[in-house]
Amino acid sequence: MADKYLVEPDVNFVKEIVRLGGGDVKKCFQCATCSVVCPISPDNKPFPRKEMIAAQWGLKDKLVSNLDIWLCHQCGDCSTQCPRGANPGDVLGAVRSYAISEYAVPKWLAKAVNDPGKLPVLLLIPVVIFVVLGYITGLMNFSPGGEEIVHSNFFSSWLVDLIFVPLTVWVIAVFAMGLNRFIKDMHESAVREGKTDKSRVDLAGFLQALVRILPTILKHNKFTECGENKDRATAHLMVFYAFIGLFIVTNIFFVVLYVFQIHGPYSQLNPVKWLANVSGIALVIGSILMIKNRLAKTTQSTSYKDWYLLGLVLGLGLTGMLTEMTRLAGAANLSYFMYFIHLVFVFNLFAFLPFSKLAHIVYRTVAMAYAEYANR
Amino acid sequence: MDKKYSVYICTGCGIGDALDIKGLCGVPEEEGVPVKTHSFLCGKEGVEVIKKDITDEGVNTIVIGACSRRVNYDIFKFDGCIVDRVNLREQVVWSHPRSKYPVVTEEQKEDGIHFDSLQMLAEDYLKMGMVKVEKIDLPEPYQVETFTRKILVIGGGVAGISAALDAAKAGYEVTIVEKEASLGGYAAKLRKQLPMANPYDGLISPIIEEKIKEAEANSNITVKTKTVVARIAGQPGEFVVTLKKPGEKIEFDVPFPLPEEMKFDESGKEFDVEKQFELYQEYNKGKLDILQLDPNGEKFGAVILAAGWRPYTPEGDELGYLGLGKITDVVTNHQFEEIAAKGKIVRPSDGKEAKSVVFIQGPGKGDDSDFDFTGSVTSLVALKQAKYVCDDYPDGMAQIIYQHMRTPGLWENFYKSIQQEEGIFLTKGDVVSVAQSGGGIAVEADNTLLGEKIQLNADMVVLATGMVPATADDPVVNLAYRQGPGFREIDLFDGYCDSNFICFPYETQRTGIYAAGGVRRSMTIEETVEDAAGAALKAIQCIESVNRGVSVHPRSGDMTFPDFFFQRCTQCKRCTEECPFGALDDDEKGTPKPNPTRCRRCGTCMGACPERIIGFADYNVDSIGSMVKAIGVPSEDDYEEPPFRILGLVCENDALPALDIAGMNRLAYSSQVRFIPVRCLGSVNVIWIKDALAQGMDGAFLLGCKHGDDYQCHFVKGSELASIRMEKIGDALEALALEKERVTQFDIAIDEYDKLPEMIDNFVKMIVELGPNPFKGF
């Protein structure tokens, strides 16, 4: 164990946690019921009791690099059983949200993503980019005409990729920078707190651990161990697989387009198309279920970060499906409009992925892999 | 009075089924005493039978063989009659099942082998009850010569003022004496105080100003500031009080008893009584003896002691390791309150804003305890003072390190509300060191909830030191009592002046003097106000009991008081010295002067007196002694293997109820024991035990309250004194070639009734193993 730890309480950090949904953090009186009832907390230095007091004291350094905040799946058992109503699950959610912003660059963008006042601007960014770039390159045609509704006639696939390929590179770069610091910090903190027997992070070992935990993630094993919020696992699983499905579809069609030079729209009989449709429907149903759960659950706090993401996911699914449906219905203008909106959602979700709650897809995966590697 | 006896036996509750009632009736019949039985004696019809005899036959001395005297006492209450209750139910039939003690057949009756243990038990108890009523008298109330209802309140803080107001509102005249120039005490020195009412969630302005105004406006209350008590002489109902200015020396200053070491000469021999009195007068030169009443003294009926507390002052470098006395910005909670009362929280060293303050609640060093003289109030004060820091500075930070955060009852609401303050941080922890560090102070703590050794940096550090009761420094009440001016042996309670904290709050070891507030324990203002009401009610109860000539507590309503047959007094002073309440003041010759209204009627004096000249109308050496002698002790002349007989003297306060509860739960125990209830084990005179053994009983035990540091004795010292006396009797037994194990004392708490049968049976078993008393049959 390390030498004495200099405690520097940070009132502003406490206020930030409160703003991000951990409004009951100060109610904790450290009975550790949470750590006892948590179905997925490890026996050695279990969470979330220690995270609660660190949050109460505003000890940012003990939290943002803390691997345990990512091992938490916000089952909600702790919040339900908490005798003081301190809602540890929500507090950890708020801490995670803070940690995402902390590791994302540029900071101002992270701030904007978590600020409801900036939402119109964020939505306007893709609109401006699309229109300006479309106008300059001439890859956007506002009166595509023709018998068949072909979206690329309106919004050229070239234009899409002109925007989204660099965006992917950027997202990867942002994540890479964040993860670089995150893994380093997380390891240091784990060593300091005695949560690991490893002295350094060995890449091969880490990747092996990543492979080992993939089935757990794919099957949502941890999530289903939860008690209180078990019902959330189904919705989450639907959305999760919808994204995987859509990711596969996008990649296949990318190859089909550039390698085989075959343009859409593709036949409804195409099995890839089936996957796309199933995934789209799963995305819509999954996100509606999530919203319903959130609205029904008064015990769990839902802050802007949650609504932002859920709104985007549902919007993405709905506009995607509507784009297709209006196309099949032959409503050309409506379909093109839908497609445009759809792309705005895609842009928001994708471009701000490292800054929004959705970044947990990366951080939690890495943290879980690290926990596996570090024998947490 | 001419006694006209009658015995009544109830056959209900299983008594009639288990016992040979006809045989039992033979006991009084043999003595020529009329006896009646009824199957439901406590019913209307049953009671009517007795009442009819009282009116028609002039019966006035009644023995009722039925249930325990602890039940139906209101039903079997006949004014002007001596009544004794023989417990045939709980102590006989319910605790001795026929399955274990079978009835003997007609053939077995005279065979010299068989006997009916249960019938013998019942008959013995009935005989004992009959002889008891023969030996006792109806009590007559003791009346004081002069009587006043005025109440003296010592201390003009929140406790004193509240008590005075409560008593005044109940119609009693009250005088408050306050040593300072103005009323208010510590409560007037605060910036803010803890809440007084639901929802108990925020600080309020001190309520004391309001209280002072109210007291000053009340015509029943007289306030005397810059005044202290020189002495309180006399007894409840007629205390004679001499008041004086603080620091003044007057002849009515209370004299102190001669210290133990001055009672002996150089060779270690104790001076005689006259010499000791001479030395005592020399030792208290300029002060008049306690028996000299101040002719100008003011009369009071009862006293409320609300002398409060002072902030703890560490001895020498006691808290130096926490920086106190070494670092200017390390202060006690009391000093912090002084700073807060003046204005914004600033550092004493340089007057700069103290925005970061660490509150230390315990001495640390691996010690789990809090500081001395603390309690829940210290936790609450830390929370309150932490709030000051956040109130004064929007970016203020108060960090509290505690071993215990005590916020009992609704104070939890206060804790919850303070906890919500973003700038207040709490952790359990063990403070290791406090040191100057740059411009601030570094506090190191171990075993914190933050999981490791931590360091906190602060502008200021506050230590949660305690509240020392005024009685720890000074007797305050200055009683003109032979045992001394203060409360006896309160070191056991760190100087708090309680007599039995749990059972009898407010009551001190001196009857008529009731404590309230910080002198009783560390407490909040809200608790103090409530405490004051309790003490005021106790004082009123005392005055009204004195007026009726009855005891106050714990034997509330008891009309008896100790009676002394002075012609035979040998001036041994044991009664004066052993009385737990200092009720007796001996004169220069050593003859005790009783003060009946100081007395709690425990009978400790009666137990102490070697001449056996002290007794009560209904409880004396003869009455109990005769009961002992009434116990039948069968010998080998009666039976081949005669049963053993063991005497059990049972304290009425806890042991007797425990025995009853055992009976109610049908817990069985040996039939060879005969129980006699006593007021307190302190009242047990060793002659009873000697008599028991002399008449052939095989052993004796005392059953009473726990003694020692955690004593439960209702009369403080009774069971302890008894244990010392039993130790001595053991030596005497050995001189008679009797095993000293034959006499012993057991401690029992009221809730330990389930342990009683084993306790009794093991003792009986031990006695059986020792064999019968060799003096049996002589």
Boltz contact constraints between the chains, C-beta under 6 A:
constraints:
  - contact:
      token1: [A, 4]
      token2: [B, 453]
      max_distance: 6.0
  - contact:
      token1: [A, 4]
      token2: [B, 455]
      max_distance: 6.0
  - contact:
      token1: [A, 5]
      token2: [B, 452]
      max_distance: 6.0
  - contact:
      token1: [A, 5]
      token2: [B, 454]
      max_distance: 6.0
  - contact:
      token1: [A, 6]
      token2: [B, 455]
      max_distance: 6.0
  - contact:
      token1: [A, 7]
      token2: [B, 454]
      max_distance: 6.0
  - contact:
      token1: [A, 7]
      token2: [B, 456]
      max_distance: 6.0
  - contact:
      token1: [A, 9]
      token2: [B, 397]
      max_distance: 6.0
  - contact:
      token1: [A, 9]
      token2: [B, 425]
      max_distance: 6.0
  - contact:
      token1: [A, 11]
      token2: [B, 422]
      max_distance: 6.0
  - contact:
      token1: [A, 11]
      token2: [B, 423]
      max_distance: 6.0
  - contact:
      token1: [A, 14]
      token2: [B, 422]
      max_distance: 6.0
  - contact:
      token1: [A, 26]
      token2: [B, 419]
      max_distance: 6.0
  - contact:
      token1: [A, 26]
      token2: [B, 420]
      max_distance: 6.0
  - contact:
      token1: [A, 30]
      token2: [B, 449]
      max_distance: 6.0
  - contact:
      token1: [A, 50]
      token2: [B, 451]
      max_distance: 6.0
  - contact:
      token1: [A, 53]
      token2: [B, 449]
      max_distance: 6.0
  - contact:
      token1: [A, 57]
      token2: [B, 425]
      max_distance: 6.0
